[in-house]
Structure formats: C-alpha cells, structure tokens
Amino acid sequence: MTENNHKRKRPNELVEQNSCPEKLLELLKLDPNVELSKLEITKLLIAYMRQNNLLNGVMITPNNELRQALMMDNIQQLSIFDLQKYLNQLFASKETKI
C-alpha cells in the first residue's frame, strides 16, 4: 500500500491545539492568547501540583485555586487519572459557550 492510499487521520483530541479556559491560564500563569493541547495542559497541571505539594503518588489533594480552575465541587481528593474528566468538562463547557 502506498502513502497516497492512507487516509489522513484527524488529530487526536489530546494533541489538538485549543484556546485555554481563562481560569486555567490564570492558574498556570500563561499568556491569555496561548493555545495548548490537553496533553500540554495536563503536563503543566502536574508540574503545578508537584510545585504546590498537591500530588502524592497518583492522588491529588486540590487547593482552592485548582478547584476553581477545574470547576470542581468540594472534592477533597481525587486520582490523577480523574484529571482528564475535569479537563474534558472544562473544554466541553467552553465549546458550548462559543
């Protein structure tokens, strides 16, 4: 099969560049015009959590700033694997406002 026969795949939603929600930009101290993928945002969030001692193994104990940025309720602790759930909700709510 030649390269011309391959269908072009749409970029994976984790690596597709997006404009970031304002609260996330404020939390991560990023330029308001920056576009990042969800993967890049996840990496920055993990760095933020490590820097602020919110990460213990795979468990996250969110501070108020992180709760507000990710629109979490009064969650005391969550798994790092649940982080994408909140990011997906955040980007979904941003897309519906457009």
MARTITOR-348956 format. One record per atom (N, C-alpha, C): atom name; x, y, z; residue in one letter. Coordinates in steps of 0.2 Angstrom, whole numbers, plus 2048, in hexadecimal, padded with zeros to 3 digits. Atoms other than C-alpha are relative to their C-alpha. Example, Ala and Ser with C-alpha at 12.3 -4.5 7.8 and 13.67 -1.06 7.14 Angstrom:
MARTITOR-348956
<tilo at="N" px="804" py="7FA" pz="800" aa="A"/>
<tilo at="CA" px="83E" py="7EA" pz="827" aa="A"/>
<tilo at="C" px="804" py="806" pz="800" aa="A"/>
<tilo at="N" px="7FC" py="7FA" pz="7FF" aa="S"/>
<tilo at="CA" px="844" py="7FB" pz="824" aa="S"/>
<tilo at="C" px="7FC" py="805" pz="803" aa="S"/>
***
This chain:
MARTITOR-348956
<tilo at="N" px="804" py="7FA" pz="800" aa="M"/>
<tilo at="CA" px="800" py="800" pz="800" aa="M"/>
<tilo at="C" px="804" py="806" pz="800" aa="M"/>
<tilo at="N" px="7FC" py="7FA" pz="801" aa="T"/>
<tilo at="CA" px="807" py="811" pz="7FB" aa="T"/>
<tilo at="C" px="7FE" py="805" pz="805" aa="T"/>
<tilo at="N" px="802" py="7FA" pz="7FB" aa="E"/>
<tilo at="CA" px="807" py="821" pz="806" aa="E"/>
<tilo at="C" px="7F9" py="803" pz="7FE" aa="E"/>
<tilo at="N" px="806" py="7FD" pz="802" aa="N"/>
<tilo at="CA" px="7F9" py="828" pz="7FB" aa="N"/>
<tilo at="C" px="7FA" py="7FD" pz="802" aa="N"/>
<tilo at="N" px="806" py="803" pz="7FF" aa="N"/>
<tilo at="CA" px="7ED" py="81B" pz="7FF" aa="N"/>
<tilo at="C" px="7FE" py="800" pz="808" aa="N"/>
<tilo at="N" px="801" py="800" pz="7F9" aa="H"/>
<tilo at="CA" px="7EE" py="81E" pz="812" aa="H"/>
<tilo at="C" px="7FB" py="807" pz="801" aa="H"/>
<tilo at="N" px="804" py="7FB" pz="7FE" aa="K"/>
<tilo at="CA" px="7E0" py="829" pz="819" aa="K"/>
<tilo at="C" px="803" py="804" pz="805" aa="K"/>
<tilo at="N" px="7FD" py="7FC" pz="7FB" aa="R"/>
<tilo at="CA" px="7E5" py="838" pz="822" aa="R"/>
<tilo at="C" px="7FC" py="800" pz="806" aa="R"/>
<tilo at="N" px="804" py="800" pz="7FA" aa="K"/>
<tilo at="CA" px="7E0" py="837" pz="834" aa="K"/>
<tilo at="C" px="7FF" py="807" pz="803" aa="K"/>
<tilo at="N" px="801" py="7FA" pz="7FC" aa="R"/>
<tilo at="CA" px="7D9" py="845" pz="83E" aa="R"/>
<tilo at="C" px="804" py="800" pz="806" aa="R"/>
<tilo at="N" px="7FC" py="800" pz="7FA" aa="P"/>
<tilo at="CA" px="7E4" py="84B" pz="84C" aa="P"/>
<tilo at="C" px="7FC" py="7FD" pz="806" aa="P"/>
<tilo at="N" px="803" py="803" pz="7FA" aa="N"/>
<tilo at="CA" px="7E1" py="842" pz="85C" aa="N"/>
<tilo at="C" px="7FE" py="806" pz="805" aa="N"/>
<tilo at="N" px="802" py="7FB" pz="7FC" aa="E"/>
<tilo at="CA" px="7D8" py="84D" pz="868" aa="E"/>
<tilo at="C" px="805" py="802" pz="806" aa="E"/>
<tilo at="N" px="7FB" py="7FE" pz="7FB" aa="L"/>
<tilo at="CA" px="7E6" py="84C" pz="875" aa="L"/>
<tilo at="C" px="806" py="804" pz="7FD" aa="L"/>
<tilo at="N" px="7FB" py="7FC" pz="803" aa="V"/>
<tilo at="CA" px="7F2" py="854" pz="869" aa="V"/>
<tilo at="C" px="7FE" py="806" pz="7FC" aa="V"/>
<tilo at="N" px="803" py="7FA" pz="804" aa="E"/>
<tilo at="CA" px="7E7" py="860" pz="860" aa="E"/>
<tilo at="C" px="800" py="806" pz="804" aa="E"/>
<tilo at="N" px="7FF" py="7F9" pz="7FC" aa="Q"/>
<tilo at="CA" px="7EB" py="872" pz="864" aa="Q"/>
<tilo at="C" px="7F9" py="803" pz="801" aa="Q"/>
<tilo at="N" px="806" py="7FD" pz="7FE" aa="N"/>
<tilo at="CA" px="7DD" py="87B" pz="86D" aa="N"/>
<tilo at="C" px="801" py="807" pz="804" aa="N"/>
<tilo at="N" px="800" py="7FA" pz="7FB" aa="S"/>
<tilo at="CA" px="7DA" py="88C" pz="875" aa="S"/>
<tilo at="C" px="7FE" py="7FE" pz="807" aa="S"/>
<tilo at="N" px="801" py="802" pz="7F9" aa="C"/>
<tilo at="CA" px="7DB" py="88A" pz="887" aa="C"/>
<tilo at="C" px="7FB" py="804" pz="804" aa="C"/>
<tilo at="N" px="805" py="7FD" pz="7FB" aa="P"/>
<tilo at="CA" px="7CD" py="88E" pz="894" aa="P"/>
<tilo at="C" px="804" py="805" pz="804" aa="P"/>
<tilo at="N" px="7FD" py="7FA" pz="7FC" aa="E"/>
<tilo at="CA" px="7D1" py="89F" pz="89D" aa="E"/>
<tilo at="C" px="803" py="7FE" pz="807" aa="E"/>
<tilo at="N" px="7FE" py="802" pz="7F9" aa="K"/>
<tilo at="CA" px="7D2" py="897" pz="8AE" aa="K"/>
<tilo at="C" px="806" py="7FC" pz="800" aa="K"/>
<tilo at="N" px="7FA" py="805" pz="800" aa="L"/>
<tilo at="CA" px="7DF" py="88A" pz="8A9" aa="L"/>
<tilo at="C" px="806" py="805" pz="7FE" aa="L"/>
<tilo at="N" px="7FA" py="7FB" pz="802" aa="L"/>
<tilo at="CA" px="7EA" py="898" pz="8A1" aa="L"/>
<tilo at="C" px="802" py="804" pz="806" aa="L"/>
<tilo at="N" px="7FE" py="7FC" pz="7FA" aa="E"/>
<tilo at="CA" px="7E9" py="8A2" pz="8B1" aa="E"/>
<tilo at="C" px="804" py="7FB" pz="805" aa="E"/>
<tilo at="N" px="7FD" py="804" pz="7FC" aa="L"/>
<tilo at="CA" px="7ED" py="893" pz="8BB" aa="L"/>
<tilo at="C" px="808" py="7FE" pz="7FE" aa="L"/>
<tilo at="N" px="7FA" py="802" pz="803" aa="L"/>
<tilo at="CA" px="7FC" py="88E" pz="8B0" aa="L"/>
<tilo at="C" px="805" py="806" pz="7FE" aa="L"/>
<tilo at="N" px="7FD" py="7FA" pz="801" aa="K"/>
<tilo at="CA" px="801" py="8A0" pz="8AE" aa="K"/>
<tilo at="C" px="803" py="800" pz="7F9" aa="K"/>
<tilo at="N" px="7FE" py="800" pz="807" aa="L"/>
<tilo at="CA" px="801" py="89F" pz="89B" aa="L"/>
<tilo at="C" px="7FD" py="806" pz="7FC" aa="L"/>
<tilo at="N" px="803" py="7FA" pz="805" aa="D"/>
<tilo at="CA" px="7FE" py="8AC" pz="88D" aa="D"/>
<tilo at="C" px="7F9" py="7FE" pz="7FE" aa="D"/>
<tilo at="N" px="807" py="801" pz="801" aa="P"/>
<tilo at="CA" px="7EB" py="8AE" pz="88A" aa="P"/>
<tilo at="C" px="7FF" py="7FD" pz="7F8" aa="P"/>
<tilo at="N" px="801" py="802" pz="807" aa="N"/>
<tilo at="CA" px="7EE" py="8AB" pz="877" aa="N"/>
<tilo at="C" px="803" py="7F9" pz="7FE" aa="N"/>
<tilo at="N" px="7FD" py="807" pz="801" aa="V"/>
<tilo at="CA" px="7F7" py="89A" pz="879" aa="V"/>
<tilo at="C" px="7FB" py="7FB" pz="7FE" aa="V"/>
<tilo at="N" px="804" py="806" pz="801" aa="E"/>
<tilo at="CA" px="7F0" py="88B" pz="871" aa="E"/>
<tilo at="C" px="805" py="7FA" pz="801" aa="E"/>
<tilo at="N" px="7FD" py="806" pz="7FE" aa="L"/>
<tilo at="CA" px="7F5" py="87A" pz="878" aa="L"/>
<tilo at="C" px="7FC" py="7FA" pz="7FF" aa="L"/>
<tilo at="N" px="804" py="806" pz="801" aa="S"/>
<tilo at="CA" px="7F0" py="868" pz="876" aa="S"/>
<tilo at="C" px="7FE" py="7FE" pz="808" aa="S"/>
<tilo at="N" px="802" py="802" pz="7F9" aa="K"/>
<tilo at="CA" px="7E8" py="85F" pz="885" aa="K"/>
<tilo at="C" px="806" py="7FC" pz="803" aa="K"/>
<tilo at="N" px="7FA" py="803" pz="7FE" aa="L"/>
<tilo at="CA" px="7F8" py="855" pz="886" aa="L"/>
<tilo at="C" px="805" py="805" pz="803" aa="L"/>
<tilo at="N" px="7FC" py="7FB" pz="7FD" aa="E"/>
<tilo at="CA" px="802" py="864" pz="889" aa="E"/>
<tilo at="C" px="7FD" py="803" pz="806" aa="E"/>
<tilo at="N" px="804" py="7FD" pz="7FA" aa="I"/>
<tilo at="CA" px="7F5" py="86B" pz="895" aa="I"/>
<tilo at="C" px="801" py="7FB" pz="806" aa="I"/>
<tilo at="N" px="7FF" py="805" pz="7FB" aa="T"/>
<tilo at="CA" px="7F6" py="85B" pz="89F" aa="T"/>
<tilo at="C" px="807" py="800" pz="803" aa="T"/>
<tilo at="N" px="7F9" py="7FF" pz="7FD" aa="K"/>
<tilo at="CA" px="809" py="85C" pz="8A0" aa="K"/>
<tilo at="C" px="801" py="806" pz="804" aa="K"/>
<tilo at="N" px="7FF" py="7F9" pz="7FC" aa="L"/>
<tilo at="CA" px="808" py="86E" pz="8A6" aa="L"/>
<tilo at="C" px="7FC" py="7FF" pz="807" aa="L"/>
<tilo at="N" px="803" py="801" pz="7FA" aa="L"/>
<tilo at="CA" px="7FB" py="869" pz="8B3" aa="L"/>
<tilo at="C" px="803" py="7FB" pz="805" aa="L"/>
<tilo at="N" px="7FC" py="804" pz="7FC" aa="I"/>
<tilo at="CA" px="805" py="85B" pz="8B9" aa="I"/>
<tilo at="C" px="806" py="803" pz="803" aa="I"/>
<tilo at="N" px="7FB" py="7FC" pz="7FD" aa="A"/>
<tilo at="CA" px="814" py="866" pz="8BB" aa="A"/>
<tilo at="C" px="7FE" py="805" pz="805" aa="A"/>
<tilo at="N" px="803" py="7FB" pz="7FB" aa="Y"/>
<tilo at="CA" px="809" py="873" pz="8C4" aa="Y"/>
<tilo at="C" px="7FF" py="7FC" pz="807" aa="Y"/>
<tilo at="N" px="802" py="804" pz="7FA" aa="M"/>
<tilo at="CA" px="803" py="865" pz="8D0" aa="M"/>
<tilo at="C" px="806" py="7FE" pz="804" aa="M"/>
<tilo at="N" px="7FA" py="802" pz="7FC" aa="R"/>
<tilo at="CA" px="814" py="85F" pz="8D4" aa="R"/>
<tilo at="C" px="803" py="806" pz="803" aa="R"/>
<tilo at="N" px="7FD" py="7FA" pz="7FD" aa="Q"/>
<tilo at="CA" px="81A" py="871" pz="8D7" aa="Q"/>
<tilo at="C" px="7FD" py="802" pz="806" aa="Q"/>
<tilo at="N" px="804" py="7FE" pz="7FA" aa="N"/>
<tilo at="CA" px="80C" py="874" pz="8E3" aa="N"/>
<tilo at="C" px="7FF" py="7FA" pz="805" aa="N"/>
<tilo at="N" px="801" py="806" pz="7FC" aa="N"/>
<tilo at="CA" px="80D" py="863" pz="8EB" aa="N"/>
<tilo at="C" px="7F9" py="7FD" pz="801" aa="N"/>
<tilo at="N" px="807" py="803" pz="800" aa="L"/>
<tilo at="CA" px="7FC" py="85D" pz="8E6" aa="L"/>
<tilo at="C" px="800" py="7F9" pz="7FD" aa="L"/>
<tilo at="N" px="7FF" py="807" pz="803" aa="L"/>
<tilo at="CA" px="802" py="84D" pz="8DE" aa="L"/>
<tilo at="C" px="803" py="7FB" pz="805" aa="L"/>
<tilo at="N" px="7FD" py="805" pz="7FC" aa="N"/>
<tilo at="CA" px="805" py="83E" pz="8E8" aa="N"/>
<tilo at="C" px="7FF" py="7F9" pz="7FD" aa="N"/>
<tilo at="N" px="800" py="806" pz="804" aa="G"/>
<tilo at="CA" px="809" py="82F" pz="8DD" aa="G"/>
<tilo at="C" px="7FB" py="801" pz="7FA" aa="G"/>
<tilo at="N" px="805" py="7FF" pz="805" aa="V"/>
<tilo at="CA" px="7F9" py="82E" pz="8D2" aa="V"/>
<tilo at="C" px="7FA" py="804" pz="803" aa="V"/>
<tilo at="N" px="806" py="7FD" pz="7FD" aa="M"/>
<tilo at="CA" px="7EE" py="837" pz="8DE" aa="M"/>
<tilo at="C" px="801" py="808" pz="800" aa="M"/>
<tilo at="N" px="800" py="7F9" pz="800" aa="I"/>
<tilo at="CA" px="7EA" py="84A" pz="8DD" aa="I"/>
<tilo at="C" px="7FC" py="803" pz="806" aa="I"/>
<tilo at="N" px="804" py="7FC" pz="7FB" aa="T"/>
<tilo at="CA" px="7E5" py="855" pz="8EB" aa="T"/>
<tilo at="C" px="800" py="807" pz="7FE" aa="T"/>
<tilo at="N" px="800" py="7FA" pz="803" aa="P"/>
<tilo at="CA" px="7DF" py="864" pz="8E2" aa="P"/>
<tilo at="C" px="7FF" py="806" pz="805" aa="P"/>
<tilo at="N" px="801" py="7FA" pz="7FC" aa="N"/>
<tilo at="CA" px="7E1" py="876" pz="8EA" aa="N"/>
<tilo at="C" px="7FA" py="804" pz="7FD" aa="N"/>
<tilo at="N" px="806" py="7FC" pz="803" aa="N"/>
<tilo at="CA" px="7D3" py="883" pz="8E7" aa="N"/>
<tilo at="C" px="801" py="802" pz="7F9" aa="N"/>
<tilo at="N" px="7FF" py="7FE" pz="806" aa="E"/>
<tilo at="CA" px="7DC" py="88A" pz="8D8" aa="E"/>
<tilo at="C" px="7FF" py="7FB" pz="7FA" aa="E"/>
<tilo at="N" px="800" py="806" pz="805" aa="L"/>
<tilo at="CA" px="7DD" py="879" pz="8CF" aa="L"/>
<tilo at="C" px="7F8" py="7FE" pz="7FF" aa="L"/>
<tilo at="N" px="808" py="801" pz="800" aa="R"/>
<tilo at="CA" px="7CA" py="876" pz="8D4" aa="R"/>
<tilo at="C" px="7FD" py="805" pz="7FC" aa="R"/>
<tilo at="N" px="803" py="7FB" pz="804" aa="Q"/>
<tilo at="CA" px="7C5" py="886" pz="8CC" aa="Q"/>
<tilo at="C" px="801" py="800" pz="7F9" aa="Q"/>
<tilo at="N" px="7FE" py="801" pz="806" aa="A"/>
<tilo at="CA" px="7CF" py="884" pz="8BD" aa="A"/>
<tilo at="C" px="7FD" py="7FA" pz="7FC" aa="A"/>
<tilo at="N" px="803" py="806" pz="803" aa="L"/>
<tilo at="CA" px="7C8" py="873" pz="8B9" aa="L"/>
<tilo at="C" px="7F9" py="7FF" pz="802" aa="L"/>
<tilo at="N" px="807" py="800" pz="7FF" aa="M"/>
<tilo at="CA" px="7B7" py="877" pz="8BF" aa="M"/>
<tilo at="C" px="7FE" py="7F9" pz="804" aa="M"/>
<tilo at="N" px="802" py="806" pz="7FB" aa="M"/>
<tilo at="CA" px="7B7" py="869" pz="8CD" aa="M"/>
<tilo at="C" px="7FC" py="803" pz="805" aa="M"/>
<tilo at="N" px="804" py="7FE" pz="7FA" aa="D"/>
<tilo at="CA" px="7AB" py="869" pz="8DB" aa="D"/>
<tilo at="C" px="804" py="7FF" pz="806" aa="D"/>
<tilo at="N" px="7FC" py="801" pz="7FA" aa="N"/>
<tilo at="CA" px="7B1" py="865" pz="8EC" aa="N"/>
<tilo at="C" px="803" py="7FA" pz="801" aa="N"/>
<tilo at="N" px="7FC" py="806" pz="800" aa="I"/>
<tilo at="CA" px="7BC" py="857" pz="8E7" aa="I"/>
<tilo at="C" px="806" py="801" pz="805" aa="I"/>
<tilo at="N" px="7FA" py="800" pz="7FB" aa="Q"/>
<tilo at="CA" px="7C9" py="853" pz="8F5" aa="Q"/>
<tilo at="C" px="806" py="7FD" pz="7FD" aa="Q"/>
<tilo at="N" px="7FA" py="803" pz="803" aa="Q"/>
<tilo at="CA" px="7D3" py="847" pz="8EB" aa="Q"/>
<tilo at="C" px="7FD" py="7FC" pz="7FA" aa="Q"/>
<tilo at="N" px="802" py="803" pz="806" aa="L"/>
<tilo at="CA" px="7D3" py="83F" pz="8DA" aa="L"/>
<tilo at="C" px="806" py="7FD" pz="7FD" aa="L"/>
<tilo at="N" px="7FA" py="804" pz="803" aa="S"/>
<tilo at="CA" px="7DE" py="833" pz="8CF" aa="S"/>
<tilo at="C" px="802" py="805" pz="7FA" aa="S"/>
<tilo at="N" px="7FD" py="7FC" pz="806" aa="I"/>
<tilo at="CA" px="7E9" py="83B" pz="8C2" aa="I"/>
<tilo at="C" px="7FD" py="7FD" pz="7F9" aa="I"/>
<tilo at="N" px="803" py="802" pz="805" aa="F"/>
<tilo at="CA" px="7E0" py="830" pz="8B6" aa="F"/>
<tilo at="C" px="7F9" py="803" pz="7FE" aa="F"/>
<tilo at="N" px="806" py="7FC" pz="801" aa="D"/>
<tilo at="CA" px="7D0" py="83A" pz="8B9" aa="D"/>
<tilo at="C" px="801" py="807" pz="7FD" aa="D"/>
<tilo at="N" px="7FF" py="7F9" pz="802" aa="L"/>
<tilo at="CA" px="7D8" py="84A" pz="8B4" aa="L"/>
<tilo at="C" px="7FE" py="801" pz="7F9" aa="L"/>
<tilo at="N" px="802" py="800" pz="807" aa="Q"/>
<tilo at="CA" px="7D4" py="847" pz="8A1" aa="Q"/>
<tilo at="C" px="7F8" py="802" pz="800" aa="Q"/>
<tilo at="N" px="808" py="7FF" pz="800" aa="K"/>
<tilo at="CA" px="7C1" py="846" pz="8A6" aa="K"/>
<tilo at="C" px="7FF" py="808" pz="801" aa="K"/>
<tilo at="N" px="801" py="7F9" pz="7FF" aa="Y"/>
<tilo at="CA" px="7C2" py="858" pz="8AD" aa="Y"/>
<tilo at="C" px="802" py="804" pz="7FA" aa="Y"/>
<tilo at="N" px="7FE" py="7FD" pz="806" aa="L"/>
<tilo at="CA" px="7CC" py="85E" pz="89E" aa="L"/>
<tilo at="C" px="7FB" py="800" pz="7FB" aa="L"/>
<tilo at="N" px="805" py="801" pz="806" aa="N"/>
<tilo at="CA" px="7C0" py="857" pz="892" aa="N"/>
<tilo at="C" px="7F9" py="804" pz="802" aa="N"/>
<tilo at="N" px="806" py="7FC" pz="7FE" aa="Q"/>
<tilo at="CA" px="7B1" py="85F" pz="89C" aa="Q"/>
<tilo at="C" px="801" py="807" pz="7FE" aa="Q"/>
<tilo at="N" px="7FE" py="7F9" pz="800" aa="L"/>
<tilo at="CA" px="7BA" py="870" pz="89C" aa="L"/>
<tilo at="C" px="800" py="802" pz="7F8" aa="L"/>
<tilo at="N" px="7FF" py="7FF" pz="807" aa="F"/>
<tilo at="CA" px="7BE" py="86F" pz="889" aa="F"/>
<tilo at="C" px="7F9" py="7FF" pz="7FD" aa="F"/>
<tilo at="N" px="807" py="801" pz="803" aa="A"/>
<tilo at="CA" px="7AC" py="869" pz="885" aa="A"/>
<tilo at="C" px="7FC" py="806" pz="802" aa="A"/>
<tilo at="N" px="804" py="7FA" pz="7FE" aa="S"/>
<tilo at="CA" px="7A4" py="877" pz="88F" aa="S"/>
<tilo at="C" px="803" py="806" pz="7FC" aa="S"/>
<tilo at="N" px="7FD" py="7FB" pz="804" aa="K"/>
<tilo at="CA" px="7B0" py="883" pz="886" aa="K"/>
<tilo at="C" px="7FD" py="800" pz="7F9" aa="K"/>
<tilo at="N" px="802" py="800" pz="807" aa="E"/>
<tilo at="CA" px="7AB" py="87D" pz="875" aa="E"/>
<tilo at="C" px="7F8" py="801" pz="7FF" aa="E"/>
<tilo at="N" px="807" py="7FF" pz="800" aa="T"/>
<tilo at="CA" px="798" py="87E" pz="879" aa="T"/>
<tilo at="C" px="7FF" py="808" pz="800" aa="T"/>
<tilo at="N" px="801" py="7F9" pz="7FF" aa="K"/>
<tilo at="CA" px="79A" py="891" pz="87D" aa="K"/>
<tilo at="C" px="802" py="803" pz="7FA" aa="K"/>
<tilo at="N" px="7FE" py="7FC" pz="806" aa="I"/>
<tilo at="CA" px="7A1" py="895" pz="86C" aa="I"/>
<tilo at="C" px="7FA" py="801" pz="7FB" aa="I"/>
***
